[in-house]
Amino acid sequence: MTGEDHILAWVTSSKPHYDRLLRIAKPGNFHSDINRAHACTMLAANALQAMVKCNDAYKSDHDAGTVLRAAVLFSEWEAPE
């Protein structure tokens, strides 16, 4: 599992983070793609920070690219029906 896949898996199992992911995935929730991209990036950064804090990830195993790739995964993610 890649670092970004780990972040996505963690977000889908964390209620407050998952709620943010659902909001990102819902069409029409953002006025622009720039706002949506920002929400994806912030969710990835906040999730990794929380993962490190609770020892579910090590900061040294991730870099800016991991966060950005996770943000891309969030932007492409579709909510289950």
N, C-alpha and C positions, 0 to 999 in steps of 0.2 A: 504494500500500500504506500503510495506516495504521500508526502507531507500534506499536499493540498487535499487529497482524498481523505486523509485522517481528519483534517479540519472540517470538511463537509460532513463526514460521518459523525463527528462530535457535535456539530451544530444541529443535526437532525435528531440527536438524542438529548438535547438541552432545551427545555421548554421556552425560556425567554429568547434564546438565540433562534430557535426554530420558528417562533412567532415572527421574528424579524425576517427570516428567510421566506416565510409564506407571504408577507407583505411585499417583499421584493418580487416574488414570482407572479403576483396578481397584476394583470395588465391594467393600466390606467392609474396606478397608485403614485406615479411620479410625473411631474410636469415636463421633464426632459430626460434624455438618456444620460446626460451629465449627472443629474441628481441620482438616478438609479445606479450609475457606476460608482458614485461616491458612497451610496448606501451599501453596495456590495463590498467595497474596499474596507469600509469601517467595520462591517460585520466580520470580515475575515480577520482584521487586526484585533478587534475586541475578543473574538473567539480564541485566537491563538494566545492572547494575553491571559485569558481565563484558564486555558488549558495548561499553560506554564505554571500559573499560580496554584492550581490544584494537582500538579505533578502528573498530568496526563500527557504532557509533552515537555521536551527540553528545548530551551531557547536556542541552544547551539545547533540543534538539528534543523532549524528553519532560518530562512532569510527573507529579504524583501520579495524575491521571486516567488517563494512559497505563498506568501500573502496575496500577491497579485494573481497567481494562478488559481488560488482558492476563490478569489473574487470573480474570476472568469467562470469558474464552475457554478458559483451562485447565480451569475447572470444567465446561465444556460439551463439551470435547474428548473424542472417543472413539478409543481405540486401534485401529489397523488389525488386521484379523484375519489 
